[in-house]
Amino acid sequence: MCNLHQVELAKQYSDRILGIQNGELVLDLPTSQLITSALNHIYLCEREDS
C-alpha cells in the first residue's frame, strides 16, 4: 500500500485505487475502471470541507 495524491502516478503503478475521505473508504476500484469524475468528486469535496 502506498499513499499518493499524485493520481497519474498512482494510476501508472497500481492495480487498485482506494479513496479515503474523512476517515471513510469512499472509493475502491481496479485502476482500469477508475473514471475521472470519481476522483474529481473526492478532491472537490475535500476542498469544499477545508
Backbone atoms as SQL, in Angstrom:
CREATE TABLE atoms (id INTEGER PRIMARY KEY, chain TEXT, resi INTEGER, resn TEXT, atom TEXT, x REAL, y REAL, z REAL);
INSERT INTO atoms VALUES
  (1, 'A', 1, 'MET', 'N', 0.856, -1.159, 0.000),
  (2, 'A', 1, 'MET', 'CA', 0.000, 0.000, 0.000),
  (3, 'A', 1, 'MET', 'C', 0.903, 1.222, 0.000),
  (4, 'A', 2, 'CYS', 'N', 0.461, 2.224, -0.738),
  (5, 'A', 2, 'CYS', 'CA', 1.194, 3.471, -0.844),
  (6, 'A', 2, 'CYS', 'C', 0.194, 4.616, -0.859),
  (7, 'A', 3, 'ASN', 'N', 0.448, 5.645, -0.118),
  (8, 'A', 3, 'ASN', 'CA', -0.424, 6.812, -0.057),
  (9, 'A', 3, 'ASN', 'C', 0.106, 7.857, -1.034),
  (10, 'A', 4, 'LEU', 'N', -0.647, 8.092, -2.100),
  (11, 'A', 4, 'LEU', 'CA', -0.253, 9.082, -3.099),
  (12, 'A', 4, 'LEU', 'C', -1.389, 10.051, -3.363),
  (13, 'A', 5, 'HIS', 'N', -1.040, 11.288, -3.574),
  (14, 'A', 5, 'HIS', 'CA', -2.023, 12.278, -4.001),
  (15, 'A', 5, 'HIS', 'C', -1.744, 12.683, -5.443),
  (16, 'A', 6, 'GLN', 'N', -0.799, 11.999, -6.067),
  (17, 'A', 6, 'GLN', 'CA', -0.480, 12.212, -7.474),
  (18, 'A', 6, 'GLN', 'C', -1.208, 11.128, -8.264),
  (19, 'A', 7, 'VAL', 'N', -2.381, 11.471, -8.731),
  (20, 'A', 7, 'VAL', 'CA', -3.288, 10.496, -9.336),
  (21, 'A', 7, 'VAL', 'C', -2.658, 9.791, -10.534),
  (22, 'A', 8, 'GLU', 'N', -2.016, 10.532, -11.410),
  (23, 'A', 8, 'GLU', 'CA', -1.434, 9.908, -12.608),
  (24, 'A', 8, 'GLU', 'C', -0.355, 8.902, -12.233),
  (25, 'A', 9, 'LEU', 'N', 0.435, 9.203, -11.246),
  (26, 'A', 9, 'LEU', 'CA', 1.466, 8.279, -10.779),
  (27, 'A', 9, 'LEU', 'C', 0.821, 7.032, -10.165),
  (28, 'A', 10, 'ALA', 'N', -0.200, 7.232, -9.372),
  (29, 'A', 10, 'ALA', 'CA', -0.913, 6.100, -8.767),
  (30, 'A', 10, 'ALA', 'C', -1.517, 5.200, -9.845),
  (31, 'A', 11, 'LYS', 'N', -2.121, 5.812, -10.866),
  (32, 'A', 11, 'LYS', 'CA', -2.727, 5.029, -11.946),
  (33, 'A', 11, 'LYS', 'C', -1.676, 4.242, -12.725),
  (34, 'A', 12, 'GLN', 'N', -0.495, 4.802, -12.859),
  (35, 'A', 12, 'GLN', 'CA', 0.572, 4.162, -13.620),
  (36, 'A', 12, 'GLN', 'C', 1.133, 2.925, -12.909),
  (37, 'A', 13, 'TYR', 'N', 1.203, 2.953, -11.579),
  (38, 'A', 13, 'TYR', 'CA', 1.898, 1.901, -10.850),
  (39, 'A', 13, 'TYR', 'C', 1.016, 1.002, -9.989),
  (40, 'A', 14, 'SER', 'N', -0.273, 1.266, -9.923),
  (41, 'A', 14, 'SER', 'CA', -1.101, 0.457, -9.020),
  (42, 'A', 14, 'SER', 'C', -2.124, -0.378, -9.777),
  (43, 'A', 15, 'ASP', 'N', -2.576, -1.417, -9.111),
  (44, 'A', 15, 'ASP', 'CA', -3.628, -2.277, -9.657),
  (45, 'A', 15, 'ASP', 'C', -5.000, -1.842, -9.156),
  (46, 'A', 16, 'ARG', 'N', -5.010, -1.130, -8.065),
  (47, 'A', 16, 'ARG', 'CA', -6.264, -0.757, -7.419),
  (48, 'A', 16, 'ARG', 'C', -6.111, 0.635, -6.813),
  (49, 'A', 17, 'ILE', 'N', -7.194, 1.405, -6.843),
  (50, 'A', 17, 'ILE', 'CA', -7.199, 2.754, -6.269),
  (51, 'A', 17, 'ILE', 'C', -8.232, 2.791, -5.145),
  (52, 'A', 18, 'LEU', 'N', -7.796, 3.258, -3.998),
  (53, 'A', 18, 'LEU', 'CA', -8.688, 3.454, -2.858),
  (54, 'A', 18, 'LEU', 'C', -8.791, 4.945, -2.588),
  (55, 'A', 19, 'GLY', 'N', -9.974, 5.390, -2.271),
  (56, 'A', 19, 'GLY', 'CA', -10.174, 6.786, -1.892),
  (57, 'A', 19, 'GLY', 'C', -10.718, 6.842, -0.485),
  (58, 'A', 20, 'ILE', 'N', -10.065, 7.616, 0.349),
  (59, 'A', 20, 'ILE', 'CA', -10.499, 7.752, 1.738),
  (60, 'A', 20, 'ILE', 'C', -10.815, 9.226, 1.973),
  (61, 'A', 21, 'GLN', 'N', -11.979, 9.458, 2.532),
  (62, 'A', 21, 'GLN', 'CA', -12.421, 10.827, 2.799),
  (63, 'A', 21, 'GLN', 'C', -13.003, 10.879, 4.203),
  (64, 'A', 22, 'ASN', 'N', -12.511, 11.804, 5.002),
  (65, 'A', 22, 'ASN', 'CA', -12.964, 11.931, 6.390),
  (66, 'A', 22, 'ASN', 'C', -12.876, 10.606, 7.141),
  (67, 'A', 23, 'GLY', 'N', -11.823, 9.845, 6.858),
  (68, 'A', 23, 'GLY', 'CA', -11.582, 8.587, 7.548),
  (69, 'A', 23, 'GLY', 'C', -12.409, 7.409, 7.063),
  (70, 'A', 24, 'GLU', 'N', -13.178, 7.595, 6.002),
  (71, 'A', 24, 'GLU', 'CA', -14.023, 6.519, 5.483),
  (72, 'A', 24, 'GLU', 'C', -13.632, 6.170, 4.055),
  (73, 'A', 25, 'LEU', 'N', -13.690, 4.893, 3.729),
  (74, 'A', 25, 'LEU', 'CA', -13.420, 4.419, 2.380),
  (75, 'A', 25, 'LEU', 'C', -14.585, 4.810, 1.480),
  (76, 'A', 26, 'VAL', 'N', -14.316, 5.628, 0.469),
  (77, 'A', 26, 'VAL', 'CA', -15.378, 6.108, -0.417),
  (78, 'A', 26, 'VAL', 'C', -15.171, 5.665, -1.861),
  (79, 'A', 27, 'LEU', 'N', -14.017, 5.049, -2.148),
  (80, 'A', 27, 'LEU', 'CA', -13.727, 4.581, -3.494),
  (81, 'A', 27, 'LEU', 'C', -12.823, 3.367, -3.399),
  (82, 'A', 28, 'ASP', 'N', -13.156, 2.316, -4.115),
  (83, 'A', 28, 'ASP', 'CA', -12.340, 1.107, -4.153),
  (84, 'A', 28, 'ASP', 'C', -12.574, 0.449, -5.505),
  (85, 'A', 29, 'LEU', 'N', -11.661, 0.719, -6.450),
  (86, 'A', 29, 'LEU', 'CA', -11.824, 0.240, -7.814),
  (87, 'A', 29, 'LEU', 'C', -10.500, -0.260, -8.377),
  (88, 'A', 30, 'PRO', 'N', -10.573, -1.229, -9.287),
  (89, 'A', 30, 'PRO', 'CA', -9.365, -1.548, -10.056),
  (90, 'A', 30, 'PRO', 'C', -8.975, -0.304, -10.864),
  (91, 'A', 31, 'THR', 'N', -7.700, -0.084, -11.023),
  (92, 'A', 31, 'THR', 'CA', -7.228, 1.094, -11.743),
  (93, 'A', 31, 'THR', 'C', -7.848, 1.183, -13.132),
  (94, 'A', 32, 'SER', 'N', -8.051, 0.059, -13.770),
  (95, 'A', 32, 'SER', 'CA', -8.613, 0.054, -15.124),
  (96, 'A', 32, 'SER', 'C', -10.049, 0.567, -15.172),
  (97, 'A', 33, 'GLN', 'N', -10.747, 0.572, -14.045),
  (98, 'A', 33, 'GLN', 'CA', -12.139, 1.026, -14.003),
  (99, 'A', 33, 'GLN', 'C', -12.288, 2.441, -13.441),
  (100, 'A', 34, 'LEU', 'N', -11.180, 3.052, -13.100),
  (101, 'A', 34, 'LEU', 'CA', -11.219, 4.379, -12.491),
  (102, 'A', 34, 'LEU', 'C', -11.640, 5.425, -13.517),
  (103, 'A', 35, 'ILE', 'N', -12.593, 6.245, -13.148),
  (104, 'A', 35, 'ILE', 'CA', -13.023, 7.326, -14.029),
  (105, 'A', 35, 'ILE', 'C', -12.733, 8.665, -13.352),
  (106, 'A', 36, 'THR', 'N', -12.441, 9.641, -14.153),
  (107, 'A', 36, 'THR', 'CA', -12.038, 10.953, -13.645),
  (108, 'A', 36, 'THR', 'C', -13.096, 11.578, -12.752),
  (109, 'A', 37, 'SER', 'N', -14.363, 11.393, -13.079),
  (110, 'A', 37, 'SER', 'CA', -15.415, 12.024, -12.279),
  (111, 'A', 37, 'SER', 'C', -15.419, 11.514, -10.844),
  (112, 'A', 38, 'ALA', 'N', -15.051, 10.252, -10.628),
  (113, 'A', 38, 'ALA', 'CA', -14.990, 9.714, -9.266),
  (114, 'A', 38, 'ALA', 'C', -13.892, 10.430, -8.473),
  (115, 'A', 39, 'LEU', 'N', -12.751, 10.640, -9.102),
  (116, 'A', 39, 'LEU', 'CA', -11.653, 11.339, -8.430),
  (117, 'A', 39, 'LEU', 'C', -12.001, 12.797, -8.197),
  (118, 'A', 40, 'ASN', 'N', -12.612, 13.420, -9.183),
  (119, 'A', 40, 'ASN', 'CA', -13.000, 14.814, -9.031),
  (120, 'A', 40, 'ASN', 'C', -13.949, 14.992, -7.856),
  (121, 'A', 41, 'HIS', 'N', -14.865, 14.068, -7.690),
  (122, 'A', 41, 'HIS', 'CA', -15.815, 14.143, -6.578),
  (123, 'A', 41, 'HIS', 'C', -15.072, 14.122, -5.239),
  (124, 'A', 42, 'ILE', 'N', -14.119, 13.236, -5.113),
  (125, 'A', 42, 'ILE', 'CA', -13.355, 13.134, -3.862),
  (126, 'A', 42, 'ILE', 'C', -12.552, 14.407, -3.620),
  (127, 'A', 43, 'TYR', 'N', -11.824, 14.856, -4.610),
  (128, 'A', 43, 'TYR', 'CA', -10.975, 16.017, -4.422),
  (129, 'A', 43, 'TYR', 'C', -11.753, 17.309, -4.308),
  (130, 'A', 44, 'LEU', 'N', -12.854, 17.448, -5.029),
  (131, 'A', 44, 'LEU', 'CA', -13.679, 18.653, -4.908),
  (132, 'A', 44, 'LEU', 'C', -14.338, 18.733, -3.548),
  (133, 'A', 45, 'CYS', 'N', -14.828, 17.599, -3.036),
  (134, 'A', 45, 'CYS', 'CA', -15.421, 17.585, -1.700),
  (135, 'A', 45, 'CYS', 'C', -14.392, 17.930, -0.647),
  (136, 'A', 46, 'GLU', 'N', -13.169, 17.448, -0.842),
  (137, 'A', 46, 'GLU', 'CA', -12.087, 17.727, 0.089),
  (138, 'A', 46, 'GLU', 'C', -11.838, 19.230, 0.172),
  (139, 'A', 47, 'ARG', 'N', -11.843, 19.913, -0.976),
  (140, 'A', 47, 'ARG', 'CA', -11.615, 21.363, -0.998),
  (141, 'A', 47, 'ARG', 'C', -12.762, 22.118, -0.349),
  (142, 'A', 48, 'GLU', 'N', -13.979, 21.650, -0.570),
  (143, 'A', 48, 'GLU', 'CA', -15.154, 22.325, -0.002),
  (144, 'A', 48, 'GLU', 'C', -15.178, 22.203, 1.510),
  (145, 'A', 49, 'ASP', 'N', -14.644, 21.086, 2.062),
  (146, 'A', 49, 'ASP', 'CA', -14.624, 20.882, 3.505),
  (147, 'A', 49, 'ASP', 'C', -13.548, 21.730, 4.191),
  (148, 'A', 50, 'SER', 'N', -12.577, 22.229, 3.433),
  (149, 'A', 50, 'SER', 'CA', -11.455, 22.984, 4.022),
  (150, 'A', 50, 'SER', 'C', -11.905, 24.335, 4.522);
